[in-house]
Amino acid sequence: MMNPESRPQLKPGCRLSPAGDILLIPESVLRLQGPARLIVEACDGTKTISQIVSHLLQSFPGAEPAKVSQETTSFLSQLAEKGVVQFL
């Protein structure tokens, strides 16, 4: 179950492309838009979802905290459903 203290980590076989905003996953690719690359880069298993949201708020100081938190959680949930991330 995902909560603010969960630590997302990319599953084996999933990685960011050095060529741009593309997430390589087994037998597919996902094009990342907006702050999605920043979120995926933070999915190293050491940062909590709360820490990722805090980092995004520092990167986008005009953003509404509740919206950033909700959208980050939703994005990570979608990645989990696709089998891209796991939560530690």
URKA-V446662 format. One record per pair of residues at least 4 apart in sequence whose C-alpha atoms are under 7 Angstrom apart, sorted by the first residue. I is the first residue (numbers start at 0). J is the second residue. If there is no record, write none. Layout:
i->I j->J
i->I j->J
This chain:
i->1 j->5
i->1 j->86
i->3 j->47
i->3 j->48
i->3 j->49
i->4 j->47
i->4 j->48
i->4 j->49
i->5 j->47
i->5 j->48
i->5 j->86
i->5 j->87
i->6 j->44
i->6 j->45
i->6 j->46
i->6 j->47
i->6 j->48
i->6 j->86
i->6 j->87
i->7 j->42
i->7 j->43
i->7 j->44
i->7 j->47
i->7 j->84
i->7 j->85
i->7 j->86
i->7 j->87
i->8 j->42
i->8 j->43
i->8 j->44
i->8 j->84
i->8 j->85
i->8 j->86
i->9 j->13
i->9 j->42
i->9 j->43
i->9 j->83
i->9 j->84
i->9 j->85
i->10 j->83
i->10 j->84
i->10 j->85
i->12 j->24
i->12 j->25
i->13 j->23
i->13 j->24
i->13 j->25
i->13 j->83
i->14 j->22
i->14 j->23
i->14 j->24
i->15 j->21
i->15 j->22
i->15 j->23
i->16 j->20
i->16 j->21
i->16 j->22
i->16 j->23
i->20 j->30
i->20 j->31
i->20 j->36
i->21 j->28
i->21 j->29
i->21 j->30
i->21 j->31
i->22 j->28
i->22 j->29
i->22 j->30
i->22 j->31
i->23 j->27
i->23 j->28
i->23 j->29
i->24 j->28
i->24 j->83
i->31 j->35
i->31 j->36
i->34 j->38
i->35 j->39
i->36 j->40
i->37 j->41
i->38 j->42
i->38 j->51
i->41 j->46
i->41 j->51
i->44 j->87
i->46 j->50
i->46 j->51
i->47 j->51
i->48 j->52
i->49 j->53
i->50 j->54
i->51 j->55
i->52 j->56
i->52 j->67
i->52 j->68
i->52 j->71
i->53 j->57
i->54 j->58
i->55 j->59
i->56 j->60
i->56 j->62
i->56 j->64
i->62 j->67
i->63 j->67
i->64 j->68
i->65 j->69
i->66 j->70
i->67 j->71
i->68 j->72
i->69 j->73
i->70 j->74
i->71 j->75
i->72 j->76
i->73 j->77
i->74 j->78
i->75 j->79
i->76 j->80
i->77 j->81
i->78 j->82
i->78 j->83
i->78 j->84
i->79 j->83
i->79 j->84
i->79 j->85
